[in-house]
Amino acid sequence: MQCMGTQRPVARTSCFRATAPRVQRLAAPKSRSSGCVVLAAATAVKTVVIGTRGSPLALAQAYLTRDLLKENFPELQEEGAIQINIIKTTGDKILGQPLSDIGGKGLFTREIDDALLDGRVDIAVHSMKDVPTYLPEGTILPCNLPREDVRDVFISKVAKDLSELPAGSVVGSASLRRQAQILNRYPHLKTRLRKLDEGACQGTMLALAGLKRLDMTEHISRIIPLDEMLPAVSQGAIGIACRTGDEPMEKYLAKLNHEETRLAIVCERSFLMALDGSCRTPIAGYARKGEDGQLHFDGFIATVDGKQVLTCKRTGGFNEADAIKVGQEAGAEIKAQAGPEFFKW
């Protein structure tokens, strides 16, 4: 006769991960014939594991997600109910180079998606501008948090605005979108992949959203108006993915979702998909709900040197079907204007 009954494993679902089971001795009488003692597993602490990059901005976004989950779901307010798993991505390993030189989209999401699919994390928090237009099979992205300010900012120790920089001044930026718009408006300037603190440039451009989330807005020289510089597709938006069919996680994310932001992102990503855009193409797009309740979209593509610029404007109903349609039609329109040779650089 076996003296210790086999302990049943703690059940695991797709949205919760059990901690190492704690085993407690029950007040059961010993069997005189066998001396057996019955053991049972205590209730395991349930946790939701958030996957994220380890950069300061990525962690700020993961902490925001954690705090929103705690605010909205009492069962996640217990100590240890939410864990954050930092995952190093390919993009984190190859810093200091333009994305266009090292593989483009997916560099900051691939390893996190892998962790989501194999169950190491339960939800994945992404900057939406890093997310490819095609999601990995087995994942969905049903949630966007309220969008932060989409505008870009100019930072300089020697000027308050790009217009104040003398001819030949260098503006540091790794973004082809920003470079093209700077060179189109200020052809007397130069753009390079340089950091302001390296002393090799007289100014730099960054996203206002990131500076706000990191509480670093005191460094801003000027916020660039949207009529001077359109943002990247999905700039300022946070997306949260989970596994397809993971109903408990979908319930959590549905509560956090900001539908106005989600529909705007759907439109912008439809535009990007229609253009088949990559990180080698300066593309900008901005969708939003207007005061009239309609969806308004502005699109932009350019050559890297900023000498050729094409723009488009579209409006439609503020719903998912129209958001997709507006983005697709805007992409088709601007692609037709450009012609096939426009994208060959």
C-alpha positions as CSV (number, residue, x, y, z in Angstrom):
1,M,0.0,0.0,0.0
2,Q,1.3,3.5,-0.9
3,C,1.8,5.5,2.2
4,M,1.4,9.0,0.6
5,G,-1.4,9.6,-1.9
6,T,-0.4,11.2,-5.2
7,Q,-0.9,15.0,-5.0
8,R,-3.2,16.3,-7.8
9,P,-1.6,19.0,-9.8
10,V,-3.0,22.5,-9.5
11,A,-5.2,23.3,-12.6
12,R,-3.8,26.0,-14.9
13,T,-5.8,28.1,-17.3
14,S,-4.6,30.3,-20.1
15,C,-5.0,33.5,-18.2
16,F,-3.7,32.5,-14.7
17,R,-0.5,31.0,-13.7
18,A,-0.2,29.1,-10.4
19,T,2.7,29.8,-8.1
20,A,4.7,26.9,-6.8
21,P,2.0,25.0,-4.8
22,R,2.2,25.2,-1.0
23,V,1.4,22.0,0.7
24,Q,-0.1,21.9,4.2
25,R,-0.6,19.0,6.5
26,L,-4.3,18.3,7.2
27,A,-5.6,17.2,10.6
28,A,-6.3,13.7,9.5
29,P,-5.7,10.7,11.8
30,K,-2.8,8.4,11.0
31,S,-3.6,4.9,9.8
32,R,-2.3,2.4,12.3
33,S,-1.7,-0.2,9.7
34,S,0.2,2.0,7.2
35,G,1.2,5.2,9.1
36,C,0.0,7.2,6.1
37,V,-0.5,11.0,6.3
38,V,-2.8,12.6,3.7
39,L,-1.4,15.8,2.1
40,A,-3.3,18.4,0.1
41,A,-2.3,21.4,-1.9
42,A,-3.4,24.8,-0.6
43,T,-5.1,27.1,-2.9
44,A,-2.6,28.6,-5.3
45,V,-2.2,32.3,-5.6
46,K,-3.5,33.3,-9.1
47,T,-1.4,35.7,-11.1
48,V,-1.7,37.6,-14.4
49,V,1.7,37.9,-16.1
50,I,2.3,41.0,-18.2
51,G,5.0,40.7,-20.9
52,T,6.9,43.9,-21.8
53,R,10.2,45.3,-23.0
54,G,12.6,46.6,-20.3
55,S,13.0,50.2,-21.6
56,P,11.9,53.0,-19.2
57,L,9.0,53.9,-21.5
58,A,7.9,50.2,-22.0
59,L,8.0,49.7,-18.2
60,A,5.9,52.9,-17.6
61,Q,3.3,51.5,-20.0
62,A,3.3,48.1,-18.3
63,Y,2.9,49.7,-14.9
64,L,0.0,51.8,-16.3
65,T,-1.6,48.6,-17.5
66,R,-1.0,46.9,-14.1
67,D,-2.6,49.8,-12.2
68,L,-5.6,49.9,-14.5
69,L,-6.2,46.2,-14.0
70,K,-6.0,46.6,-10.2
71,E,-8.4,49.6,-10.3
72,N,-11.0,47.7,-12.4
73,F,-10.8,44.2,-10.9
74,P,-10.8,43.6,-7.2
75,E,-9.4,40.1,-7.5
76,L,-6.2,41.5,-9.0
77,Q,-5.6,43.9,-6.1
78,E,-4.0,41.2,-3.9
79,E,-0.3,41.2,-3.4
80,G,1.4,39.2,-6.2
81,A,-1.8,39.0,-8.3
82,I,-0.1,40.7,-11.2
83,Q,3.5,40.1,-12.3
84,I,5.6,41.9,-14.9
85,N,8.0,39.8,-17.1
86,I,10.7,41.8,-18.8
87,I,11.6,40.4,-22.2
88,K,14.6,41.5,-24.2
89,T,13.7,41.9,-27.9
90,T,15.9,41.9,-31.0
91,G,15.4,45.7,-31.2
92,D,16.8,46.1,-27.7
93,K,19.9,44.2,-28.6
94,I,20.7,46.3,-31.7
95,L,20.4,49.9,-30.5
96,G,21.9,52.9,-32.3
97,Q,20.8,51.9,-35.8
98,P,17.8,52.9,-37.9
99,L,15.1,50.3,-37.9
100,S,15.2,50.3,-41.7
101,D,18.8,48.9,-41.5
102,I,18.1,46.0,-39.2
103,G,14.8,44.5,-40.3
104,G,12.0,47.0,-39.7
105,K,8.8,46.1,-37.9
106,G,8.5,43.3,-35.4
107,L,11.9,44.0,-33.9
108,F,10.4,45.1,-30.6
109,T,7.5,42.7,-30.4
110,R,8.6,39.3,-31.8
111,E,10.1,37.8,-28.6
112,I,7.2,39.1,-26.5
113,D,4.7,37.5,-28.9
114,D,6.6,34.2,-28.6
115,A,6.3,34.4,-24.8
116,L,2.6,35.1,-25.2
117,L,2.1,32.1,-27.5
118,D,4.0,29.6,-25.3
119,G,2.3,30.7,-22.1
120,R,5.1,32.5,-20.3
121,V,3.0,35.7,-20.2
122,D,-0.7,36.2,-20.3
123,I,-0.9,39.6,-21.9
124,A,1.6,41.6,-23.9
125,V,1.9,45.4,-23.7
126,H,3.2,47.1,-26.8
127,S,3.7,50.6,-28.2
128,M,1.3,50.3,-31.2
129,K,3.7,52.0,-33.6
130,D,6.0,49.0,-33.1
131,V,3.3,46.4,-33.9
132,P,3.4,45.0,-37.4
133,T,0.1,45.2,-39.4
134,Y,-0.2,41.4,-39.3
135,L,-0.4,39.8,-35.9
136,P,1.0,36.4,-35.2
137,E,-1.4,33.6,-35.6
138,G,-3.0,32.6,-32.2
139,T,-2.9,36.2,-30.9
140,I,-5.4,39.1,-30.9
141,L,-5.0,42.7,-30.0
142,P,-8.5,43.7,-28.6
143,C,-7.4,46.6,-26.4
144,N,-6.0,50.1,-26.8
145,L,-5.6,52.4,-23.8
146,P,-6.6,56.0,-24.1
147,R,-4.2,57.7,-26.6
148,E,-1.7,60.2,-25.4
149,D,-0.8,63.4,-27.3
150,V,0.3,62.3,-30.9
151,R,2.5,65.3,-31.6
152,D,6.3,65.4,-32.0
153,V,8.5,67.8,-30.1
154,F,11.7,69.7,-30.9
155,I,14.5,69.6,-28.3
156,S,17.5,71.8,-28.5
157,K,20.1,73.6,-26.3
158,V,20.6,76.4,-28.9
159,A,17.2,77.1,-30.5
160,K,13.5,77.2,-29.5
161,D,12.3,76.0,-33.0
162,L,13.6,74.3,-36.1
163,S,13.2,77.6,-38.0
164,E,15.8,79.3,-35.7
165,L,18.6,76.8,-36.7
166,P,21.2,78.2,-39.1
167,A,21.9,76.5,-42.5
168,G,23.8,73.3,-42.2
169,S,22.6,72.6,-38.6
170,V,22.1,68.9,-37.9
171,V,18.9,67.6,-36.4
172,G,19.2,64.1,-34.9
173,S,16.6,61.6,-35.6
174,A,16.4,57.9,-36.4
175,S,12.9,58.3,-37.9
176,L,12.7,58.6,-41.7
177,R,9.2,60.1,-41.3
178,R,10.6,62.9,-39.2
179,Q,13.7,63.4,-41.4
180,A,11.5,63.7,-44.5
181,Q,9.2,66.2,-43.0
182,I,12.0,68.3,-41.6
183,L,13.9,68.3,-44.9
184,N,10.7,69.2,-46.8
185,R,10.0,72.2,-44.7
186,Y,13.6,73.2,-43.8
187,P,15.8,72.1,-46.8
188,H,18.7,74.1,-45.4
189,L,19.0,71.7,-42.4
190,K,20.6,68.2,-42.2
191,T,19.3,65.1,-40.5
192,R,21.4,62.4,-38.9
193,L,21.1,59.5,-36.5
194,R,22.7,61.3,-33.6
195,K,21.9,62.0,-30.0
196,L,21.7,65.6,-28.7
197,D,24.0,64.8,-25.8
198,E,26.7,63.5,-28.1
199,G,27.3,67.1,-29.3
200,A,27.1,66.1,-33.0
201,C,23.7,67.8,-33.6
202,Q,22.0,71.0,-32.7
203,G,18.6,69.6,-32.0
204,T,16.5,66.4,-31.9
205,M,12.9,65.2,-32.4
206,L,11.0,63.0,-30.1
207,A,7.4,61.9,-29.5
208,L,5.6,64.0,-26.9
209,A,3.7,60.9,-25.7
210,G,6.8,59.2,-24.5
211,L,8.1,62.3,-22.7
212,K,4.7,62.7,-20.9
213,R,4.7,59.1,-19.8
214,L,8.2,59.5,-18.4
215,D,7.5,62.9,-16.9
216,M,10.3,64.5,-18.9
217,T,8.4,67.4,-20.6
218,E,10.7,70.0,-19.1
219,H,13.2,69.3,-21.8
220,I,10.9,70.3,-24.7
221,S,11.8,73.4,-26.7
222,R,8.7,73.4,-28.9
223,I,5.7,71.1,-29.5
224,I,5.3,70.8,-33.3
225,P,1.8,71.5,-34.6
226,L,0.1,68.8,-36.6
227,D,-0.1,71.0,-39.7
228,E,3.8,71.0,-39.6
229,M,4.5,67.4,-38.8
230,L,2.1,64.4,-39.0
231,P,2.7,61.6,-36.5
232,A,3.7,58.0,-37.2
233,V,0.8,55.6,-37.6
234,S,-0.4,54.6,-34.1
235,Q,2.0,57.1,-32.4
236,G,1.0,57.7,-28.7
237,A,-1.1,54.5,-28.5
238,I,-0.6,51.5,-26.3
239,G,-1.9,48.1,-27.4
240,I,-2.5,45.0,-25.3
241,A,-2.5,41.6,-26.8
242,C,-3.6,38.2,-25.5
243,R,-4.0,34.7,-26.9
244,T,-6.9,33.9,-29.2
245,G,-9.8,32.3,-27.2
246,D,-8.5,33.3,-23.8
247,E,-11.9,34.5,-22.5
248,P,-10.8,35.6,-19.0
249,M,-8.1,37.8,-20.5
250,E,-10.4,39.1,-23.2
251,K,-12.8,40.1,-20.3
252,Y,-10.1,42.1,-18.6
253,L,-8.9,43.8,-21.8
254,A,-12.5,44.7,-22.9
255,K,-12.9,46.6,-19.7
256,L,-9.6,48.6,-20.3
257,N,-10.2,49.2,-24.0
258,H,-10.8,52.8,-25.2
259,E,-12.9,52.4,-28.2
260,E,-12.3,55.9,-29.7
261,T,-8.6,55.2,-29.7
262,R,-9.0,51.6,-31.0
263,L,-11.1,52.8,-34.0
264,A,-8.5,55.5,-34.9
265,I,-5.7,52.9,-34.8
266,V,-7.8,50.5,-37.0
267,C,-8.0,53.3,-39.6
268,E,-4.3,54.2,-39.5
269,R,-3.2,50.6,-39.6
270,S,-5.5,50.0,-42.6
271,F,-3.8,52.9,-44.4
272,L,-0.4,51.4,-43.6
273,M,-1.4,48.0,-44.7
274,A,-2.8,49.4,-48.0
275,L,0.5,51.0,-48.7
276,D,2.4,47.9,-47.6
277,G,4.6,50.3,-45.8
278,S,7.8,49.4,-44.1
279,C,10.4,51.3,-42.0
280,R,12.2,52.2,-45.2
281,T,9.2,54.4,-46.3
282,P,8.5,57.8,-44.7
283,I,4.8,57.4,-43.9
284,A,2.6,59.3,-41.5
285,G,-1.1,58.9,-40.7
286,Y,-3.5,60.4,-38.2
287,A,-7.1,59.4,-37.6
288,R,-9.3,61.0,-35.0
289,K,-13.0,61.7,-34.1
290,G,-13.9,65.2,-35.1
291,E,-16.3,67.6,-33.3
292,D,-18.9,66.5,-35.9
293,G,-18.6,63.0,-34.7
294,Q,-17.1,61.8,-37.9
295,L,-13.8,60.0,-38.5
296,H,-11.2,62.3,-40.0
297,F,-7.9,61.0,-41.5
298,D,-4.8,62.6,-42.9
299,G,-2.2,60.6,-44.7
300,F,1.4,61.4,-45.9
301,I,4.2,59.7,-47.7
302,A,7.5,61.2,-48.9
303,T,10.8,60.4,-50.4
304,V,13.6,60.1,-47.8
305,D,15.1,63.4,-48.9
306,G,11.8,65.2,-48.4
307,K,11.7,66.5,-52.0
308,Q,8.6,64.6,-53.0
309,V,5.6,64.6,-50.7
310,L,2.1,63.3,-51.2
311,T,-0.8,63.8,-48.9
312,C,-4.5,62.8,-48.7
313,K,-7.5,63.6,-46.5
314,R,-10.6,61.4,-45.9
315,T,-13.7,61.3,-43.7
316,G,-16.2,58.6,-42.8
317,G,-18.4,57.3,-40.1
318,F,-16.9,56.7,-36.7
319,N,-17.3,52.9,-36.7
320,E,-15.1,49.9,-37.5
321,A,-16.3,49.3,-41.0
322,D,-15.8,52.9,-42.0
323,A,-12.5,53.1,-40.2
324,I,-11.1,50.2,-42.3
325,K,-12.7,51.6,-45.5
326,V,-11.3,55.1,-44.9
327,G,-7.8,53.8,-44.2
328,Q,-7.8,51.4,-47.2
329,E,-9.2,54.0,-49.6
330,A,-6.7,56.7,-48.4
331,G,-3.8,54.2,-48.9
332,A,-5.1,53.2,-52.4
333,E,-5.4,56.9,-53.4
334,I,-2.0,58.0,-52.3
335,K,-0.4,54.8,-53.7
336,A,-2.0,55.6,-57.1
337,Q,-0.6,59.1,-57.0
338,A,2.8,57.9,-56.2
339,G,3.2,55.2,-58.8
340,P,5.3,52.0,-58.4
341,E,8.7,53.8,-58.7
342,F,8.0,56.0,-55.7
343,F,8.6,53.2,-53.3
344,K,11.8,51.9,-54.9
345,W,14.6,53.4,-52.8
